[in-house]
Amino acid sequence: MALKRIRRTFAEIVKVLSSHKAFLIYKDEEYPESLRNLYDPPPVIFYHGDKEMLKNESTLAVVGSRKADGYGLRVARDFSRSLSDSGVAIVSGLAVGIDAQAHEGALEAGGVTIGVQGTGIDIVYPASNRTLIDKVRACGCIVSEFLPGTPPLKQNFPRRNRIIAGLSKAVFVVQAGLRSGSLITARLALENGRDVFALPGDIYRENSKGTNWLLKNGAKLITEYEDILEEFPWLTREGRRESEKRKIDSPVYECLGNGPMTFGEILLASGKSSNELMVELTQLQLEGLVYEENGRWNRS
């Protein structure tokens, strides 16, 4: 019976691999070196999107609580946007809270973002992040070591966290409780020779107890995104992204040069129809040139 089960399992794996062509095995030349050097590298990784992003050498994991407060969410998004704009690739776990804001910030800057799933590559989890996951698939890269069809099992997420840490040069923990999975990611980062950064927080808030504990135990204190850029000196010499240097021929983009505006304010200033304005804002957002926050549009 045991042999039959093994044969059936092997046959199922072969069937899955043959139907999903987008995967890399450990022996492939294109397999990411950052993962190859892990203590426990995944033997196979499935991907959806641009696998060239997995070769990026300027990668930062931005992780934290699913129940983050406004302070943590804002830092995750703002810092990820600014870091991505400076050339840093943002890696996170596609969860709600800090993870989602980190990905959104990178997408707003038109930069590189990599999402690591704790499910099969074909599973949308959490369902509330479907729009974000679709955007990362289209503009970034999503990876998973689990066979397609694997549901969100609790025991798989710590393994997912080691890939988040493994793909990154350093891990930035924005907000986390003492029992947070983000502290597991931080520990795995240290075990594999990565640096750990943390954002200081209110000593009375549960979400800050984990990050403050990290700071007391040697994590680098981060109060502005430039603190992180110091760890990527080759990027600070490069300056701003080339996409920002080019001339942008857009009346809507010019309108936003005076500061954040609501949709209605842009409509009046630009003289466009509602449909035309929505199309142009969407295009500018996809290019990473503008973003929407609290009902107001801003330049990236």
Helices and strands as residue ranges (DSSP letters): H 2-19, E 23-25, H 33-36, E 44-49, G 51-55, E 59-63, H 70-85, E 89-92, H 98-108, E 113-116, G 127-129, H 130-139, E 141-144, H 156-166, E 170-173, H 181-191, E 195-198, H 206-216, E 220-221, H 225-229, H 233-238, H 242-245, H 251-255, G 256-258, H 263-270, H 274-286, E 290-293, E 296-299
